[in-house]
Amino acid sequence: MANEIGTRSIGVIMNGVTGRMGTNQHLVRSILAIREQGGVPLGNGETLMPDPVLVGRSEHKLRALSDMGGGLRWTTDLDSALADPSCEVYFDAQTTGRRFESVSKAITAGKNVYCEKPVATSAEQAMELYRLARSAGVKHGVVQDKLWLPGLRKLAALRDMGFFGRILSVRGEFGYWVFEGNTVPAQRPSWNYRKEDDGGIIVDMLCHWRYVLDNLFGTVKAVSCLGATHIPQRWDESGKPYECTADDSAYATFELEGGVIAHFNSSWTVRVRRDDLLTIQVDGTLGSAVAGLRECWCQSAGQTPRPVWNPDIDQPIDFREGWLKVPETQAFDNAFKTQWELFLRHVACGEPFPWNLRTGAAGVQLAELGLRSWEERRWLNVPELPE
Ligand SMILES: NC(=O)c1ccc[n+]([C@@H]2O[C@H](COP(=O)([O-])OP(=O)(O)OC[C@H]3O[C@@H](n4cnc5c(N)ncnc54)[C@H](O)[C@@H]3O)[C@@H](O)[C@H]2O)c1
């Protein structure tokens, strides 16, 4: 009893909670999981318990989610939720084009804001949100989930140990086959393939590659990007064919501060013959590593085989044998949940949270420059955003 200070409830408005990300990653795997574990410990004996208010358009979907969570509060009226002083946090996982207006409103209502990426449809609007939040004095954050994937945590640990020596290059392969929707159901929403609905893989994935590269390997200084719409027609959620107006593949090269060269292929039109849906290979003078979502394999300089080019004989080296799995040295929780806990602690006790609206804007900026580089067929420098 002596160290039991108590549980503090924190209201969290969750807008866009009926969507794929809103339901699966943010409600079920993050907020409900945090509730089930008894809240977020604040380190002083106190526990923070998120109390969500589900916001959306569809009453029956909201009611079903509310029931699933054991009777959570819900409403179709965002303004009434924003007027509720028990709600200290506004979270947004709506489609990207709706974010600017809703997040601005939440900031004006004095809420701390946390939102999905891309933060907005232009870097200018994303920076506007950052300025608004700063002048309102509210706390703010953007989802940068890949940083908490076990595979990427292991890469970061190898880097911190000096395993790589001098890092030379980083190569990312992201993608899988997204079905067109006429025979096998598509695994992603149809708006992803329509430019007029803010879709496109460059906008989607370059936001991720920005924070991954900036945080792990060096600030992105320049970009060259080629996009493509390989599949011109798909079938939507109601089975109707539609024209794909947005890019479904991106081939992007980045120059990083410190001289590292990074290249990422991102595609919804490739079939997977690699260890995972995302693999990131890091090559350095003293060692290399390949991370998937959860696992990471490494090869040091001393383990490196000496291949000799000879297509006239069967390959004598089993290249996969020369890699060691990086051991599990800690338990990893869901990446979205981990970041949620950090954000809630940031709001409740002011713990540092560098993954803010400015870094979210940097992601949008890189996506914008990627699109422009494709259009103008040239390298573009990435200017530093104002503090
Ligand atoms: N962090 C990640 O890895 C990741 C992955 C996928 C998507 N996302 C981002 O998450 C966001 C949502 O993506 P999703 O795949 O869940 O999309 P989705 O289409 O499944 O969900 C979109 C949500 O927005 C709501 N919405 C759409 N139009 C609306 C309108 N006119 N009025 C009110 N609400 C409306 C929908 O009801 C739904 O709740 C996007 O911004 C996307 O870029 C992030």
The ligand as an SDF file (V2000), in Angstrom:
LIG
                    3D

 44 48  0  0  0  0  0  0  0  0999 V2000
    2.2000    4.3330  -39.4510 N   0  0  0  0  0  0  0  0  0  0  0  0
    1.9590    3.4770  -40.4200 C   0  0  0  0  0  0  0  0  0  0  0  0
    2.6980    2.5240  -40.6420 O   0  0  0  0  0  0  0  0  0  0  0  0
    0.7580    3.6760  -41.3150 C   0  0  0  0  0  0  0  0  0  0  0  0
    0.3380    2.6000  -42.1240 C   0  0  0  0  0  0  0  0  0  0  0  0
   -0.7900    2.7960  -42.9170 C   0  0  0  0  0  0  0  0  0  0  0  0
   -1.4690    3.9980  -42.9180 C   0  0  0  0  0  0  0  0  0  0  0  0
   -1.0180    5.0170  -42.1370 N   0  0  0  0  0  0  0  0  0  0  0  0
   -1.7200    6.3300  -42.1380 C   0  0  0  0  0  0  0  0  0  0  0  0
   -2.8810    6.2230  -41.3290 O   0  0  0  0  0  0  0  0  0  0  0  0
   -3.9610    6.9840  -41.8910 C   0  0  0  0  0  0  0  0  0  0  0  0
   -5.1790    6.0830  -42.0690 C   0  0  0  0  0  0  0  0  0  0  0  0
   -4.8640    5.0440  -42.9580 O   0  0  0  0  0  0  0  0  0  0  0  0
   -5.7210    3.6880  -42.9990 P   0  0  0  0  0  0  0  0  0  0  0  0
   -4.9320    2.7260  -43.8260 O   0  0  0  0  0  0  0  0  0  0  0  0
   -6.1390    3.3000  -41.6270 O   0  0  0  0  0  0  0  0  0  0  0  0
   -6.9920    4.1870  -43.8480 O   0  0  0  0  0  0  0  0  0  0  0  0
   -8.5270    3.7360  -43.7230 P   0  0  0  0  0  0  0  0  0  0  0  0
   -9.1440    4.1490  -45.0110 O   0  0  0  0  0  0  0  0  0  0  0  0
   -8.6290    2.3120  -43.3010 O   0  0  0  0  0  0  0  0  0  0  0  0
   -9.1040    4.6200  -42.5200 O   0  0  0  0  0  0  0  0  0  0  0  0
   -9.3640    6.0020  -42.6450 C   0  0  0  0  0  0  0  0  0  0  0  0
  -10.2040    6.5400  -41.5120 C   0  0  0  0  0  0  0  0  0  0  0  0
  -10.5890    7.8990  -41.8570 O   0  0  0  0  0  0  0  0  0  0  0  0
  -12.0010    8.0140  -41.7780 C   0  0  0  0  0  0  0  0  0  0  0  0
  -12.5190    8.9280  -42.8180 N   0  0  0  0  0  0  0  0  0  0  0  0
  -12.2980    8.8540  -44.1600 C   0  0  0  0  0  0  0  0  0  0  0  0
  -13.0000    9.8110  -44.8030 N   0  0  0  0  0  0  0  0  0  0  0  0
  -13.6830   10.5070  -43.8520 C   0  0  0  0  0  0  0  0  0  0  0  0
  -14.5870   11.6140  -43.8790 C   0  0  0  0  0  0  0  0  0  0  0  0
  -14.9350   12.1770  -45.0230 N   0  0  0  0  0  0  0  0  0  0  0  0
  -15.0740   12.0640  -42.7060 N   0  0  0  0  0  0  0  0  0  0  0  0
  -14.7030   11.4960  -41.5240 C   0  0  0  0  0  0  0  0  0  0  0  0
  -13.8560   10.4410  -41.4400 N   0  0  0  0  0  0  0  0  0  0  0  0
  -13.3590    9.9510  -42.5840 C   0  0  0  0  0  0  0  0  0  0  0  0
  -12.5340    6.6160  -42.0190 C   0  0  0  0  0  0  0  0  0  0  0  0
  -13.8300    6.4670  -41.5080 O   0  0  0  0  0  0  0  0  0  0  0  0
  -11.5010    5.7720  -41.2750 C   0  0  0  0  0  0  0  0  0  0  0  0
  -11.8080    5.7640  -39.8950 O   0  0  0  0  0  0  0  0  0  0  0  0
   -3.4270    7.5630  -43.2040 C   0  0  0  0  0  0  0  0  0  0  0  0
   -3.0360    8.9050  -43.0190 O   0  0  0  0  0  0  0  0  0  0  0  0
   -2.2240    6.7100  -43.5260 C   0  0  0  0  0  0  0  0  0  0  0  0
   -1.2260    7.4040  -44.2440 O   0  0  0  0  0  0  0  0  0  0  0  0
    0.0680    4.8780  -41.3340 C   0  0  0  0  0  0  0  0  0  0  0  0
  1  2  1  0
  2  3  2  0
  2  4  1  0
  4  5  1  0
  4 44  2  0
  5  6  2  0
  6  7  1  0
  7  8  2  0
  8  9  1  0
  8 44  1  0
  9 10  1  0
  9 42  1  0
 10 11  1  0
 11 12  1  0
 11 40  1  0
 12 13  1  0
 13 14  1  0
 14 15  2  0
 14 16  1  0
 14 17  1  0
 17 18  1  0
 18 19  2  0
 18 20  1  0
 18 21  1  0
 21 22  1  0
 22 23  1  0
 23 24  1  0
 23 38  1  0
 24 25  1  0
 25 26  1  0
 25 36  1  0
 26 27  1  0
 26 35  1  0
 27 28  2  0
 28 29  1  0
 29 30  1  0
 29 35  2  0
 30 31  1  0
 30 32  2  0
 32 33  1  0
 33 34  2  0
 34 35  1  0
 36 37  1  0
 36 38  1  0
 38 39  1  0
 40 41  1  0
 40 42  1  0
 42 43  1  0
M  CHG  2   8   1  16  -1
M  END
$$$$
